[in-house]
């Protein structure tokens, strides 16, 4: 599925029940694979029934919105 950045952001905003997304450049932490990533790196997949799925970019990770935390950066 090819998406524009604006469409992808809108899908995030409409689909993530845990966090608000203001931009695709926001950083998240995948609790399953213990790594940081940007929203623009998330894989967006559409199944044969037309349902949209969001997946972590790490190989073999089934992480989704429930697994992605807003990281706490400390100086």
Order of alpha helices (4+ residues) and beta strands (2+ residues): alpha-beta-beta-beta-beta-beta
